[in-house]
Amino acid sequence: MDQNDASYQHALAFHGHKCPAMPIGLRAGRLALERLCVERARDKELRVEAETGVGHAMGCFLDGVMSATGCTYGKGNVRKLGWHKLAFTLIETASGRAVRIAVRPEAIEAGLAGPFVALRKQGIAPQDISPDVVDPLVDRVLSRDALEFLDVGEPVHVEVAKTHPTFGVMRCSRCREAVFLGGVRLDAEGRTLCIPCSGHTSASGGTSP
C-alpha cells in the first residue's frame, strides 16, 4: 500500500490531516478483517471494542480503524473502553468470532520519540507540519509488513448481545420535539418527556413507556 491507495485516501479525507497514527490504525483494521476473513461492515455486521482513550495518537489510530472496518459511532458499532492503549478487538456480530490487535510497544515508543511528535509537542498543528517530515513516516507505515509493528491475537469467540433497531418516536410534552422511544421518560404526572426536559443528564435512569 502507498499514499495513492484508495483506502488510504478515503481514510485521510475522513480523518482530516496527515499523521503516522491514522495509517497505523488503517493497517490494523485491514489486518483484523483479513484474520477474520470478513469484509468491511456496511451496517452492523462487525463491532469494534476500542481500548483507546482521549489524547494524541489514540484518536488518530481509531479513525484509521473505523475507516478500515466500517464500524462507526453513528452506526453504534464502536465502543471506546478508555484504557489508553493503541489496541482494539474486532468482532463479527453474527458468529461472535473476534480478534484483538495491538500496536507493539516498541513501535509506540519509537513514534513518540520521532520528529512528528517533537513538533506536536511544540504546539504545531498536525496539518501545519511539513510534508518533508510526515510523508516519510506515513510511507514507512504503509509499506512495511504490518506484523513488524502490530501484535495479532489468536481468533476467539465472544458473547455478542443482540440489539434491535428502534423506529418508533413520540413527541416530548414540553419541547414538542420528536424522541425515539429509548429516550422517552415519564414524569410524575405521566407526561412523556425527552431526556433533557425530564431533568436526566444521560440515557440512563428514568422510565420508558
N, C-alpha and C positions, 0 to 999 in steps of 0.2 A: 504494500500500500504506500502511496505517496500523497502529497498535498493536492493533487489533481483528482484523486479518487472521489467519486460522487458521494459516498457515505461520509467522508471527512468534510467535504464542502457543505453537506447538509448539516452536519453537527456544528461546524464553525458558524454557519448562519444562525442556527438555533442558540448557540452559546453567546455569540456576540463579540468575542475578542479571541485573539490567538494566544495560546499559552501551552506549556507542556502537559499540564494535568488533564485537560479535557481529552486529548487524544489517547492518554493512558486509559481513561475510562471507556473511551470508544473501543480500544483494542480489547479491554477486559470484557466489555459487554458482548462483543462479537465472539470472543473465545468461549464465553458461557453458552451462547447459542449453539456453537459447534459441539461443545461437550454434551449438551442435552439433545442434540440433533433436532432442534426446533427452529422455526422461522421467527422473524421479528413479529411482535404482537400487533395485531390490527385492532383488537378490543382488549379483553381481559384474559387471554389465553396464558399469559405469563404474569408473574409478580416479582418485584424486586424488594428485598429486605435490605436496605442500605445501612451500613454501620457508620456512615459519615455523621459529622456534626456540622457546626457553623464555623467557617473560617477559611483562610486561604488554602487553595488546592482542593479541599473537600467538596465544595460546591461545584467547582470546575470538573472534577472527576465524575461526580454524579450526573452532571449534564451529559457527559460523554456516554455513561452507562445508559441513561434514558434514551438518548438518540439511537444507540445501537440496538437496544432491546425493544423499543416501542412502548415501554412502560412509562407512564406519566402520572403526575399528581392529578391532572384533570380527569383521567380515566379511573383514578383511585387505586391503581395497582403498583404504587410505590409507597413504602413506609420507611421513614428515616428513624433509626434507632437512637441516634445521638451518642454513639460510642466513640466518636472522633477517630475512626480508623478508615483507611482507604481500602475498604472491603465491602462486599455485598454477596447476597445469596440470590440466585435466580431460580424461581420455582415455576414448573409447569403446572397450572392450576388443575387441569383435568386428572392428571396422574399422581401429582404430589412429588414427582421427581425433581430434585434440586441439586445445585452445585454452588459451592462457595469459592469466590475468587478474591484474593488479597494482593495488594502491591507489596513486593518484597521490601523488608525494612531497609536494606542497603540502597535500594533504588530511591526510596523516600529521602533518606539521609543525603544521598548524592544530589538529588534535585534541590533540596533546601540549602545546600552549600554552593549552588551554582549561580551563574551571573543573572539569570532572570529574577530569582528571589532576592538577590542582593539589591537590584534596582527597585523591586517592590518594597523592600524594607526602607528605602529612601523616600517612599511615598509616591513613586511614579506609577501612574495608572497602567494596567497591562496593555491597553490599546496604544499607549504612547511609547512603549518600548520598541527600539529599533528592530526591524526585520533581521539585521545582521546578528542580533543576539538571539532572538526567539526562533527564527527559521531553522537553524541547525539543530536546535533542541527538539523541535517538532519532527523534523526529518528523521532524527535518530529514533524517536518513539515509533513512528510509523513504519520504519524499515527494518527494525530489529525483530528477531524472533521473540514473540510475546512472552515465552516462558523464561526469557532472561530477566524479566522484571516483574512477572506475575507468578504467584503460587496458586495452584488449582487443586481443590479438594476432590475427593472421590465422590461421584454422584450418590445421593442418598434419597430416601423417601421421607417426606414430612406430611403432617396432617394439614389439610387446607380447609379452612372454614368456608362453607357455601354462602354466597351472598346473592341477593335478589334485587334487581333494579326497582326503584320507586318511581312510578309515573303519576301518582295521584298528588293533587295540590288542594290547598284550602286558602281562603283569604284570611289574613290577620284581622281580627275585630278592631284593632286600634289603628294601625298604619294602612290597612287595606291592601298591602302587597301580597302577592301570591307566595305561598310557602309549601315546599314539598313536605309530605306527611311526616318524615322523620324529624323535622324541625318544628312541628306544631306542639304547643304547650297549652294546657288548660289552667285558667286561673280559678280562684275560689268561687267565682260566680258561674263557672262553666264556659266562659268565653274562650274561643280559640285565639291564641296569640303566637306571633313569631318569637324566636329566642330573645332578640334584643328587647322587644316590648314586654316580654314576660319577666325581665329582670335577671335572667340567667346569662352567664358570660360565655357559655360554650354549649355544644350539643349534648353534653352530659347533664343529667338531672332533669326534673320536670316529668310530666306525664304526657304521653302521646295518646290521642283519641283512638 
